[in-house]
Structures are given as C-alpha cells and as structure tokens.
Amino acid sequence: MKDRSNFSNKLGFVLAAAGSAVGLGNIWRFPYLAAQYGGGTFLLIYLILAVTFGFTLMIAEISLGRKTGLSAIGAFRSLDKRFNFLGILAVIVPVIIFPYYSVIGGWVVKYLFEYLRGSTSALAEDGYFPGFIADSAQAEIWFLLFGLMVAAVLFGGVKQGVERVAKVMMPLLVVLAVFVACYSVTRPGALEGVKYFLIPNFANFSWMTVVAAMGQMFYSLSIAMGILYTYGSYIKKDVDIEKSTKQVEIFDTAIAMLAGLMIIPAVFAFSGGDPDTLKAGPSLMFITLPKVFASMGFGTGAGILFFLLVLLAALTSAISLAESGVSTFEDQFGLSRRKSALLMGAVIVLFGSASALGFGALDFVSLLGMSILDLFDFLTNSLMMPLAALSTCILVTRVVGLDKISKEIEQSSRFKRKKMYYVFMKYLAPVCIVIILFSSIANVMGWIAM
C-alpha cells in the first residue's frame, strides 16, 4: 500500500479544514439566510447549533478519518462492510457538489474581472446577472477557468498544494474580510443593519429560522461531504483533534459573521432595510450588492475587494471538495495522484458543464421545477448530506462505539466536551438530522414555506 499523504503540522490541518468550511456557504449563503430569517435571531440559533450539533458531527468524522487512515469509503468499509454503500454516498456528495460549486465560482471570477475593468454601473443593471448566466458560452468559459485554478492546486498534492495554498489564502481572506466589513459598517445608514444582524429580535422568530440555521451549519462546516474523513486521515496522532475542531469552528463562524457585517449593513445603507431587499435570497450577492456598490463613491474598489475575497473563499472550499474525490480515487482504484486529479477533472467538466448550461442552452431541462444546478444542490444538500450524517451517527453509536472514538481523541489530549458529545451523538444529532431532511423535502414539495 502506498504511503498516505499527511499535513506537515496542526496548523496545516486547521487552515485546510477551515478553508473547507469557509467558502460560498459563508460569504454567499449565510448573509442572505440571516437577512431573510431575522438577523440576530438567526445568528444566535446558528451559534448554539454550531458549538453543539456541528461540533459533534465534525469531531466524529475527523476522528474516524484519523483512526482508519482512509477517506470516507475506505473508513466505512474497514469498520463494517455493511456500511460500505454509505461511505460511497458520502463521497458522491462532494463529487456532485464540486462541479456546480465551480459554476458559481465562475460567476464570482466573472464579476471580479468586470469590476477590475470598471464595469460597476453595468453590473448594477437589473438584467445583467440573468443575461450573463443565460449566455452559455460565457457561463462555460468562466466555469472552466475556475476549475483550472482548482486543478492547479490539486496537482501539487497535500503539502505542496492544498496545505500551502491554505496557509496563504486563509490569512489573506481574513484581512480582506475585516477591511470590507469595516468599510461596510461605516456607510451612512449602515448602523441599523449592524443592529439587525447582531441583536436578536424574537418577534422575527419562527420554526423555519431554526431549520434554516441547521441547514446552513450543516453546509458551512463541511459535514457529511467526505471532506472531514479525508482531512482527518491526513493528520498525525499527536494532533489535538478537539482543539483543532474548535479552532475550525471559531474561524468558520468568525468569517460568517464578517460576511454578515459586509453585506447586511451595506444593504441597509442602500435600501434602508427594505423587507423585499432583505428577502432577495440567493441573488443578494450577484444582483443587490452590485447596486449597493454602484451607489458608493468608492464602489469599484469595494466591488474588487469584495469579489476577490469571495473568490478566495470559493477556491478554498472547492479545493476541499475536489480533494475528497481525488483521495477516494487514490484509495479505491490505486491510481496515482495525478491520474486521480485528471479523473476528477473529467467529472467536473461533465457535471459542471451541464450546470453551467442549465440557464442557457439546457434551460429546457427541468425536474421538480428546478434547473440542473438547483437539482444537484437539492439532491446533495437536502437528501444525500443528511443521510450521510445520519449514517455516521449510526456507525459511531452502533458499530464503532462512542468509547473508541473517545480513545482516538484522547491519544493526544483530554476530551473536554466528552459528555456533550455522547448526548448529542446518541440522541440529539439524529433527531436534528431527520428534521433537516424532512423539512428540506417538504419545502421543495411545497408542503411548507421556507
């Protein structure tokens, strides 16, 4: 068996795992959900879930990865062959997510390019974004460009590629996030947005706020994507898993909060807190924010900095998604890293092109009223990820045993949140996962309103 790649130290793992967690889920998804579901109320619920439910599943996946020294499929198979198909499910998730994620990454590259060209006014026009994604040639070119950026890192390997890029990108991302957030909160009228985002108002509370916060935490922390198994398999036995997981949680949450401070106060400054603007949903970053930038005296510069930040975040997460697939191809088929990366590239082009063309040449393809990209997003985030996470709970509690996971963690340190971990993994986490699963399905089917 060939030697397993490793991170050179704990910092390499923390930054790579944080890079996985910090991505479009934080910069794009978190702010629009916070704006839509009550601001500070959503933020409070998210924080509670992240340090309890999120921590529980993260540390379970990382520990199983290190214990087995394998990516998701190999880890499940080595622990119990009956769970092999669930390992396959966990790996399919990032393999499907990465191509359509790269399409959105391509949109970010396009917007950054246009801001660098000084097209601030054009980007703020109502029909610009729909017109761009409907242009099949443009959508395909920018998607492929983003994919090539990720491929260049993957060819470098774990230490020279994934780890080295994370060590550069993550600190730069933090610096840019702080700068843009400071700029945003100092705009005239932005203070009301800061209050809306940071101060809970329980008049805005609803059960769907909890469900939305659960889903965001699930997506943001890279749970049930096979990524944490893979990264766990790369870390050494002397790395403090609990401390490293806590650091990833803190980093991820801090960036999500900075993203909220970048976007929500800017929207308030632009619209005065108009409810329709706050509920713009996924289009908040690509349609509403360009209008905000166009209204500013320093709009072009703000747009450049913001979309550069988003690109860095998108790249770090995309690299993690792709690395999960590459690692699996290496483990399961005995392929070299270069061949595994090429195979992953072929998957990217196939599924990513379908997603990129889904708003243009393939816009006639629709299932459950969804475009190809939206369908892939629904299948992975609403079905596969909850099922994969639920299978991890079952594997840990019924097959491996909670005590064995604790011993793996305690090889390098005392397990401080051990009691909480036991309660959540055995009882509360499965319930939360089932809620996410059925609520998401009910929303798509139109049984409830998100």
N, C-alpha and C positions, 0 to 999 in steps of 0.2 A: 504493500500500500504506500502511495507517495506521501511525503511529509505534508502535514497540514499547515497552511499559511497562518501566521499569527500577527497580531498587533504588537508593536515593539514595546509598548508600555500601557499603563492605565489611561494616560491622557489621550493616547491614540484611539483607544476604545470609546472613551467618553465623548470625544469630539465627533467620531464617526457615527456613534449611536445618536448623539444629539443632532447631527446633520441629517440623519434619517428621520428623526422626529420633527425637526424644524424644516418645513417646506411650504408648499402651496396650501397645505392644511392650516398652517398658522397664519400666513400672510394674506391669503385669499379667502379661505373658508371661515376661519374663526371670526374676523371682524364683521362679515355680513350676517353670520348667525347671531353674534352678540347684538348687533344693531336691530335685528329682526325680533329677537326674543327677550327684550327687556334690559339690555345693557348690563348694569351692575348685578342684577338678579341672576342673569345667565352666567356672568363671571364667577360669582360666589359658588353657584352649584357646580360649575366646571372644576373649580379649585378643590372642592370637597371630594368630588369623584376622582380627580387625578391622583390625589395622595392616598386614596384608599383602594378603590377598584382598579385604577390604572396601574398603581404600584404592584398590586398583587399579580396581575397577569404579566406585566413586564418582567418581574423578577423570576417568575416561573419559567418563562420562555428562555431567558438568558441562562438560567441555571441548568435547564435541560440541554441547551446547546453546549455549555462547557462540560457537563457531565459526560455526554456522549462523544463530544468532539466532532459532531456531524451537523449538517444542515437539516431542515425540518423532516424530509422523507426518511433519511437515514436515522435520525433521532427517534422518530416514532417506531420505525421497524425494529431497531435494536432493543427498544424497551418492551414492545409487544407487537408481534407481526399482525395481529388483528387490527391494529391501528394504522397500518401502512397506508391505506387509502385516505386517511385523514391527514397524514403527512403530505400526500400528493395534493390534497385540497389546499393546504396551507401554502404550498409552493405555487400552485396555479394562480393564486390571488395576485402576487406581485408581477407574475409573468403577464397577466391581463391588464393590471393597473398601469404598468410602466409605459406601454405604447400610448394609451390615451392621455396619460400624465405628460408624456413628451409632446403631445399635440398642444396641450395648454402651455407647456414650456415654450413651444414655438411661438405661441401668441405673445408671450412675455418678451421674447427676443425681438419680435417684430415691433412691439411698442417701444422698447428701448432704442432700437435703430431709428424709429421715426422721431423720437424725442431728440436724439443726437443730431438728426437732420433739421431740427427746429420746426417740426410739423405740429406744434402744440394746438393750434386752432383747428386744424383738420381732424385731429384725434378726438376733439370735443364735440364734433358734429354728431347728431343723433344716428345717422345711418352708417357711420364709419365702421363700427365693430361688426354689425350684421353683414355689411358688404364685404368686409375682409374675410370672414370665415366662410362666406359663400363662394369666394374665389378659390376654386380647387387648386389651381397651380400655386398660388401664393401660400395657401394653408399647407400644402405638401412640402414646399421648399423650406419654409420656416420650421416645420416639424422635423425634417431630415437634418437640418442644421443643428437643432438642439440635440438630436440623437447622436450626431457625430461628436459633439462636445462630451457627452457621457461616455461614449465608446473610447475616446482617447484616454480617459481616466482608468477605465476598466482594464485596458491592455497593460497598464502599469503595474497591476497586481494589488495586493493588500497594503503592504508597507509603502511602496513607491507610488502607488496610485491613490487608492481610497484614503489611506491614513494621511498621506502628505497633503492632498487637496483639502481634506477636512481641517487640518491644522492651519491652513492659510485662510480658507473661506469662512470658517465659523467666527474667528475674531473680527474679520473684516465685516461680516454680516452684522455683528453686534454694534460695531462703531457706526455703521451706516444707519441702523435701526434707531439708535439713540439720537443721531443727528436729525433724521427726518421727523421723528416723534417730537423733538424739541421745536422744530420749525412749525409743525402742525398745531401744537397746543398753544403757540403764541400768536396764532392768527386772530384777528378781531372776531368775536363771537364764538371762539372755539371752547371757551371755558365751560359753557353749557354742555358741550359734547363730552368733556372730561368728567363732569358730574354724572351725566347719563351713563357713562361706561363704568365708572368706578364705584358709584354709590347705589346699593341695591334699593329698588323700589318695588315692594312686594305687591303693589297694585298691578304690576306687569306680569306677575307670576301665573303660570299655567302648567298643567302636567306636561304639555309638549315642550316647555322650556327644559324640563328635566330630560326628556327623551332626546332633544336636540343636543344638549350638553353631553349626554352619554355618547351619542354618535360621534360628536366632534372629538371627545377624548380618545375614543377608540381609534379613529382615523389618525389623529395627530401624533399619538405615541407609538405608531407603527406596530400595534398589537395585531396578532393573527395574520401577518403577512409573510411569515417565514424569515423575516429580516433579523429579528432578535435571536432566533435559534442560530442563524448563520454567524452573526457577530459574536454571540456567546461562545461558539465553537472556536473562535479565533483568540479568545483571551486566555491568559495563563492562570494557573491555580492560585497564585499569590495575589491576584487582583480582588479587592474587596467589592463583591457584587452588590451588596446592599448600598454601600456608599456611592458607587458608580451609578446605580439606578437612580438614586436620589438626585445626583448631580444632573443627570439627563432630564429628569422631571423638572428641576428648577430651571435649567436652560430653556427647555421647551416652553414652559409656562411664561417665563420672562419675555421670550420673543413673541409669544401670542399676545401678551399684554401690551408690548411695544407696538405690535401691529394694530391693535385696537386703538392705541393712542395716536398712531399715524393716520388712521383712516376716519374713525368716527368723529373726532373733533374737527377735522377738515371738512367733513360732510356738513356738520352743524354750522361751521363758518360760512359754507357756501349756500346752504338751504334753510338755515335757521331751525333745523331739526324737523323738517317736513316729514310726516309719517310715511308718505309714499316713497320718498328718497331713502329713508332708513330701511324700508322693506324691499329695496331693489333686488336683494338676493344675490345670486352668483354674478350678476352683471355689475355689482357695485364697483369692482376694481377696474373693469375694462370700459365701462360707459360713464358711470357717475364721477369717478376720480379724475379722469381727463378734463371733465367740465370744471372740477374744483381747481385743477392746476391752471387751466386756461384763464380763470378769474383772478389769478395771483400775478403780482408783478414779477415774481421770480419763478413763474410756472414751468418754464422749460427746464431750468436747473432742478427744480423739485421733481419733475417727471423723470429726468435722467437718474437722479439719486434713488428715487423710489423703485423704478423698474430694474435698476442694477441690483438693488437689494433683493427684489423678488426673484430675479434670475439666479442669484447666488443660493437663495433658499431652495428654489426649484431644482437646481443642479445637485445639491447635497442629498436631497430626498430621492431624486431619480437615480443617483449613483447607488444608493442603498437598495432600491427596488431591483435594479439590474443585477447587483452583486448577489442577491438572494438566488436569482435564476442561474447565474454563472456558477455559483458554488454548487448548486444542485446538479447541474450538468457534469461538473467535475467529479462529484461524489458518485452519481448513479451510472454514468457512462464511461468513467475513467478517461475522459478527454483532458487534453492539456488546457491550461487557462486560455490560451489564445483561441483554440478551437471552440471552447465553451462560449467565449465572448462573441465569436462570429455567429454561432448558432443563436445566441440571444439577440444578436443584431438582426438576423433574418426574421425572428418572431416580432421584433419591434417594427420592422418595415411592413410586414404583413398586416398586423392588427392596427398599428398606428396609422397606416395609410387609409384603412377603412374608416377609422375615426375622423381623420383629417378631412376626408372627402364626404363625410356624413352630412355636412351642412351645405354641400355643393353638388357635385356630380352624383353622389349616392343619397341625396336627401329624400328620395322616394322610398328608401328602406326604413321601415318603422315597425316597432314591436311594442305593444302596450302604450302606444302613443309617444314613444321615446326615439330619439336619434340613436345612431350606433354608439357614439361616445356616452350618451346618457344611459344606454342599456348596459354597456360594460361597467359603468360606475354603479348602477343598481345591483348588478349580479355580484360584484365583488364586495362593495361596502354594505349592502343590505342583506345579502344571503350568505356568501362564502365566508366572510370575515367573522360574523357571529357564530357560524357553525364551527369554524376552525378554533375559535377561542373556547367555545363550549367543549370541544373535544380535548383541548389542553387541560381544562378543569377536571374532566373525567379521567384522563390519563394520570394526572398527578394524584388525585384523591383515591382512585380505584385500583390503579395498576402500580405506579411507582411508589406512592405513599408520601405523605407530607413530611415524614421524618427524614426520608432520604434526600429530599430537596433541601431541607434544613441543614443536613450534614454537609451537602455540597457548598452551601453558602458559608457555613461555619468553618470551612477549611482555612479561610483567610481572615475571618473576623467574627465577632459576636453578632448574632441576628437580633437586632433591637426590636424590630416590628414583627416578631415571630407570632405572637398571639393574634394580632390583627390579620396577619397573613393566613393563619389557619382558619379563622372565622370567615373571611371573605372568600377564600378559595373553595371551602367546603360548602358554604351556604349562600352567601350573598352574590358572589360573582355569577354563578349560573343563572340566578333569577334576573340579574341586570341584563345579562346577555340575551336571554329569552325575550325580555321586554323590548330591547333594541330590535331584535329580529322581527317580532310580530308588529311592532309599531311602524317600522320601515315598510313592511309589506302592505300594511293597512293604508298607509299614506299613499303609496303608489297605486293601489287598487281603488283609491278614492273613498275608503271607508271612514277616514278621519282627515282632518285638515291640519297640516303641519304649520 
